[in-house]
Amino acid sequence: MPAHRSAATPAAVTSSTSVVFPKPVGLADGDWWYVATGVRGSVTFAAPPSGSSGFEAVTDASGTSGSTTASNVRAAVYRKLITNAAGEPGSVTLTGSVNVFGMPFSWAVSGAGVDISDFIALLTADSDSNASVVSPAVTPSDAGSLVYRLMFMNFPTAGAASGIITPADATEAFISPSMPSGTQRVSGGLAYEAGPGAGVSTGTEAWTVGGAEWGPAVGITIAIYPPSINTDAGDDQTVAPGTLVTLDPSGTVGADTREWDLISGTYPAAHLIPGVGDTLSFIAPTGPADLTFQLTATAGAVSGTDSVDVHVTAGGSGLRVGILGVSGQADYL
């Protein structure tokens, strides 16, 4: 199941086109590396983070605001599957179209394997000033999911706001960075929780800001949940001795690996022939015989099984290894 591994300490960005995301501590193969930043105004990012290839956009800065006025807050979220953690750089960089005033976050999700799904819900304030903002509810709320709450708020002038952003649920682990300096500042917070479960809600959540100054804000909810697998070993088969039998798992959806095991009946393993697309082929033995094969499909920590029966009709005079002929029947040696 997905689990929060670590988060890098954020550093505020003021008057720079570059947003730097440190590599999370303990990043490992099979993790997903997430980066997110909140920015003000009309900043756009033309490409995923540089310094490491493979980042994909969960949402870009244009997707979280209906307008691009100077006071509005926008957000960008990217992720990458890690296959060579030791070779990843110490940081990656987003380059903005104009100077960025914002707050970046960088964190890792472990235990999800190579196939996870995320559902993102967005809520954006317009040009109003808000002392609080709501992180949206998330659906679906699958068991074993990991829910992230991100909040970014614009502080439009150099006032006395503390920048302390607090989620309503005090049980959540939470990062709330100090306010950056400057006349235009965007501060933010990151919280995460495992859910749904006892005491954990995937519904809306209110965030409040300390101090006396605040502006438009954006609240983001990201739910990361285990993949679902539909394991399909194919239809049962009735065949004559000497027929080439092919077991085809192509109906399986959501799996990264597929493995076959003979769980009932007898057949020499040396004569089972792996094929393209994880198919398994063999020459039907002397009949009558009944063979049952089990398909195990996996995606990360999630797995599923399905079985297929092969009934061999009567006939033949012992197991023979054959050469496949044009008709699809085996010409015995």
C-alpha positions in Angstrom: 0.0 0.0 0.0 1.3 3.5 -0.6 2.9 5.2 2.3 4.6 8.6 2.9 8.3 8.1 2.9 9.8 11.6 3.4 9.6 15.2 2.5 12.4 17.7 1.9 12.5 21.0 3.8 11.0 23.7 1.5 12.7 27.0 0.8 10.7 30.1 -0.1 11.2 31.5 -3.6 11.1 35.3 -4.1 11.9 37.2 -7.3 13.5 34.3 -9.2 12.4 32.4 -12.3 13.8 29.1 -10.8 12.0 26.9 -8.3 14.4 24.3 -6.8 13.0 21.0 -5.3 15.5 19.1 -3.1 15.6 15.3 -3.4 13.7 13.7 -0.6 15.7 11.9 2.0 15.6 8.1 1.6 14.3 8.2 -2.0 14.4 4.6 -3.2 13.7 2.5 -6.4 10.0 2.0 -6.8 9.1 5.3 -5.1 7.2 8.1 -6.7 8.9 11.5 -6.3 6.3 14.3 -6.1 7.0 18.0 -6.4 4.5 20.8 -6.0 4.7 24.6 -5.9 2.2 27.4 -5.4 2.9 30.7 -7.3 1.2 34.0 -7.7 -0.1 35.7 -10.8 0.5 34.7 -14.4 3.5 32.4 -13.9 3.6 29.4 -16.2 6.0 26.5 -16.5 6.7 25.4 -20.1 8.2 22.0 -19.2 8.4 19.5 -16.4 11.2 19.9 -13.8 14.7 19.8 -15.4 17.7 18.0 -14.0 16.0 14.6 -14.3 13.9 13.2 -17.0 10.6 11.4 -16.6 8.5 13.9 -14.6 4.8 14.0 -15.6 2.3 16.7 -14.8 -0.4 15.8 -12.3 -1.7 19.4 -12.8 0.1 22.4 -14.2 -0.2 26.0 -13.0 -2.8 26.8 -15.6 -5.2 24.1 -14.2 -5.8 25.7 -10.8 -7.1 29.2 -11.4 -9.7 30.7 -13.6 -7.7 33.8 -14.2 -4.1 35.0 -14.2 -4.4 38.3 -12.3 -1.4 39.4 -10.3 -2.9 38.5 -7.0 -4.3 35.1 -7.7 -2.6 31.9 -6.6 -1.9 29.0 -8.9 -0.3 25.6 -8.3 1.7 23.0 -10.2 2.2 19.4 -9.2 4.5 16.8 -11.0 5.6 13.3 -10.2 8.1 10.7 -11.4 8.6 6.9 -10.9 12.0 6.3 -9.5 14.0 3.4 -11.1 17.5 4.5 -10.2 17.4 6.4 -6.9 21.2 6.5 -6.6 21.5 8.2 -10.0 18.9 10.9 -9.2 20.3 14.5 -8.7 20.2 16.3 -5.4 17.5 18.6 -6.8 15.4 19.4 -9.8 14.3 22.8 -11.1 11.2 24.3 -12.5 11.7 27.5 -14.6 8.9 30.0 -14.7 7.9 32.4 -17.5 8.3 35.3 -15.1 9.8 35.8 -11.6 8.2 33.4 -9.1 7.0 34.2 -5.6 6.1 30.9 -4.1 6.7 27.9 -1.9 7.9 24.5 -3.2 7.4 21.1 -1.7 9.2 17.9 -2.5 8.2 14.5 -1.1 8.4 10.7 -1.8 5.7 8.0 -1.7 6.8 4.4 -1.1 5.2 1.0 -1.2 3.1 1.7 -4.2 5.2 -0.2 -6.8 5.3 0.9 -10.4 1.6 1.6 -10.9 -0.3 4.0 -8.7 -3.3 6.2 -9.5 -3.9 9.7 -8.1 -7.0 11.7 -8.0 -6.6 15.4 -7.6 -9.3 17.8 -6.5 -8.8 21.5 -6.8 -10.3 24.6 -5.2 -9.2 28.1 -6.0 -10.1 31.4 -4.6 -10.5 34.4 -6.9 -9.3 37.9 -6.1 -10.9 38.0 -2.7 -8.9 38.0 0.5 -9.4 34.9 2.6 -8.2 34.1 6.1 -9.0 30.5 5.5 -9.5 28.1 2.6 -11.0 24.6 2.2 -9.1 21.6 1.0 -11.7 19.7 -1.2 -13.1 16.3 -0.5 -11.6 13.5 -2.6 -13.3 10.6 -4.4 -12.9 7.7 -4.6 -11.8 7.1 -1.0 -10.3 3.6 -1.5 -9.1 1.7 1.5 -5.3 2.0 1.9 -5.1 5.3 0.2 -2.7 8.1 1.1 -4.3 11.6 1.2 -2.2 14.8 0.8 -3.5 18.3 1.6 -1.7 21.2 0.0 -2.5 24.9 0.6 -0.9 28.0 -0.8 -1.9 31.6 0.0 -0.8 34.9 -1.4 0.3 37.7 1.0 0.2 40.7 -1.3 2.1 43.3 0.8 4.8 43.4 3.4 2.5 43.2 6.4 2.8 41.4 9.7 1.3 38.1 8.7 2.9 35.1 10.4 2.3 32.7 7.6 1.5 29.9 9.9 -1.0 27.7 8.1 -2.7 25.0 10.2 -4.9 22.2 9.1 -8.1 21.6 11.2 -7.0 18.0 11.8 -4.2 18.3 14.4 -3.3 14.6 14.1 -1.8 15.0 10.7 1.9 15.3 10.1 2.4 18.8 8.8 5.0 21.1 7.3 4.4 24.8 7.5 7.4 26.9 6.3 8.2 30.4 7.5 7.0 33.4 5.5 9.3 34.5 2.7 10.3 38.2 2.7 9.3 40.7 0.0 6.3 42.7 -1.0 4.7 39.7 -2.8 4.8 36.4 -0.9 3.2 33.0 -1.3 3.4 30.7 1.7 2.1 27.1 1.9 1.7 24.0 3.9 1.7 20.2 3.3 -0.2 17.6 5.4 -0.6 13.9 4.8 -2.8 11.1 6.2 -3.5 7.5 5.6 -7.2 6.8 4.9 -9.9 6.2 5.0 -9.7 4.8 8.5 -10.5 5.5 12.1 -10.3 9.2 12.8 -9.3 10.0 9.2 -11.6 11.7 6.8 -11.2 12.1 3.1 -13.8 14.9 3.1 -13.3 18.6 3.0 -10.9 20.2 5.4 -10.5 23.8 6.6 -7.2 25.7 6.8 -6.6 28.9 8.6 -3.7 31.5 8.5 -2.2 33.3 11.4 -1.3 37.0 11.4 -3.2 40.0 10.1 -2.7 39.8 6.3 -3.8 37.4 3.7 -5.0 37.2 0.1 -6.3 34.6 -2.4 -5.6 31.0 -1.7 -5.7 27.6 -3.4 -6.4 24.3 -1.6 -5.5 21.0 -3.2 -6.3 17.4 -2.2 -4.4 14.5 -3.8 -5.4 10.9 -3.0 -2.9 8.3 -4.0 -4.4 4.8 -3.9 -3.3 1.3 -4.8 -3.9 0.1 -8.3 -6.8 -2.3 -9.0 -6.0 -5.4 -11.0 -8.5 -7.4 -13.1 -6.8 -10.8 -13.5 -7.9 -12.9 -16.4 -6.3 -16.3 -17.3 -8.5 -16.8 -20.3 -11.2 -19.3 -21.1 -11.1 -23.0 -20.2 -10.0 -25.2 -23.1 -10.8 -28.8 -24.3 -8.1 -30.0 -26.7 -6.9 -33.2 -28.4 -3.5 -34.8 -27.6 -0.7 -33.3 -29.5 -2.4 -29.9 -29.9 -0.5 -26.7 -29.3 -2.2 -25.1 -26.3 -1.6 -21.4 -25.6 -2.6 -19.7 -22.4 -3.1 -16.0 -23.0 -3.4 -13.4 -20.1 -4.0 -10.4 -22.3 -7.4 -9.9 -20.7 -5.6 -8.9 -17.5 -5.8 -5.2 -16.8 -3.6 -3.1 -14.5 -0.7 -5.6 -13.9 3.0 -5.0 -14.2 4.0 -8.7 -14.0 2.2 -12.0 -14.9 3.3 -15.5 -13.8 1.9 -18.9 -14.6 2.0 -22.0 -12.2 0.7 -25.5 -12.8 -1.5 -26.1 -9.7 -3.3 -29.4 -10.7 -2.2 -32.2 -13.0 1.3 -33.2 -14.2 3.3 -31.8 -17.1 7.1 -31.5 -17.5 8.1 -27.9 -16.8 10.8 -28.1 -19.4 8.2 -28.4 -22.1 6.3 -25.2 -21.0 7.2 -22.5 -23.5 7.0 -18.8 -22.4 5.9 -16.6 -25.3 5.2 -13.0 -26.3 3.0 -11.0 -23.9 3.4 -13.5 -21.0 1.6 -16.2 -22.9 2.5 -19.8 -22.0 2.4 -22.6 -24.6 2.7 -26.4 -24.5 1.9 -29.5 -26.5 -1.1 -31.3 -25.1 -0.1 -34.7 -23.5 -1.6 -38.1 -23.9 -5.2 -38.0 -22.8 -7.4 -38.1 -21.0 -5.8 -35.5 -18.7 -6.8 -32.4 -16.8 -4.4 -29.6 -16.1 -5.1 -26.4 -14.2 -2.9 -23.4 -14.5 -3.0 -20.4 -12.2 -2.1 -16.9 -13.3 -0.8 -14.4 -10.7 -0.8 -10.8 -11.7 0.9 -8.1 -9.6 1.3 -4.3 -9.5 3.4 -3.2 -6.7 2.1 -4.6 -3.4 -1.2 -5.6 -5.0 -1.8 -9.0 -6.6 -4.6 -11.0 -8.1 -5.1 -14.6 -9.3 -7.2 -16.5 -11.8 -7.1 -20.1 -13.1 -7.8 -21.8 -16.3 -8.5 -25.5 -16.9 -7.2 -27.5 -19.9 -9.0 -30.8 -20.5 -7.2 -33.2 -22.9 -9.4 -35.7 -24.6 -8.6 -39.5 -24.7 -5.9 -40.6 -27.2 -2.2 -40.8 -27.8 0.3 -43.2 -26.4 2.4 -41.2 -24.0 3.8 -37.7 -23.7 5.6 -36.8 -27.0 7.3 -33.5 -27.8 6.3 -32.5 -31.3 7.0 -30.0 -34.0 4.2 -27.6 -34.8 2.8 -28.3 -38.2 0.9 -25.9 -40.6 -2.5 -27.2 -39.3 -1.7 -26.3 -35.7 -1.2 -30.0 -34.8 2.0 -31.5 -33.6 4.0 -33.8 -36.0 5.5 -36.3 -33.6 9.2 -37.0 -33.7 
